[in-house]
């Protein structure tokens, strides 16, 4: 027996929400596209940082560096 089609799989959940399969698919696609765009932006930001770090224009800061800088600040500003 062949596996059920995607339309058959999502028909009942869509109907339970009062939506059509097409509407459910459009929402899922929109969510996926949004996440793909966000992932691409994250990848670009990482590549940009790594390139700046390689050129010596940026450095990665860890908790200890921040704490040391914080502790070095005067008590009153």
C-alpha positions in Angstrom: 0.0 0.0 0.0 1.5 3.4 -1.0 2.0 6.0 1.7 -0.7 8.6 2.1 -0.3 11.8 0.2 0.7 15.0 2.0 -2.8 16.4 1.3 -4.4 13.4 3.0 -2.1 13.7 6.0 -2.8 17.4 6.6 -6.5 17.3 5.7 -7.8 16.4 9.2 -5.6 18.8 11.2 -6.6 21.6 8.7 -10.2 20.8 9.0 -10.0 20.7 12.8 -8.7 24.3 12.6 -11.3 25.3 10.2 -8.7 25.9 7.5 -8.1 24.5 4.0 -5.1 22.4 3.2 -3.9 25.2 0.9 -4.1 27.7 3.7 -2.2 25.4 6.1 0.4 24.8 3.5 0.8 28.5 2.8 1.3 29.2 6.5 3.8 26.4 6.9 5.7 27.6 3.8 5.7 31.2 5.1 7.1 30.0 8.4 9.8 28.0 6.7 10.8 30.9 4.4 11.0 33.2 7.4 13.3 30.8 9.2 15.4 30.3 6.1 15.9 34.0 5.8 16.8 34.3 9.5 19.3 31.4 9.1 20.9 33.1 6.1 21.2 36.4 8.0 22.8 34.6 10.9 25.3 32.8 8.6 26.2 36.2 6.9 26.7 37.8 10.3 29.0 34.9 11.4 31.0 35.1 8.1 31.3 38.9 8.5 32.6 38.6 12.1 35.0 35.8 11.2 36.4 38.0 8.3 36.8 41.0 10.6 38.4 38.8 13.3 40.9 37.4 10.7 41.8 41.0 9.7 42.3 41.9 13.4 39.3 44.3 13.3 37.3 42.4 15.9 37.9 40.0 18.7 35.7 37.5 20.5 35.0 38.5 24.1 34.4 35.9 26.8 32.9 36.3 30.2 36.2 36.7 31.9 37.2 39.6 29.6 34.0 41.4 30.3 34.3 40.8 34.1 37.9 42.1 34.1 36.8 45.3 32.2 33.8 45.7 34.5 36.0 45.3 37.6 38.5 47.9 36.2 35.8 50.6 36.0 35.7 53.2 38.7 33.1 52.7 41.4 31.4 56.0 40.6 30.7 57.5 37.2 
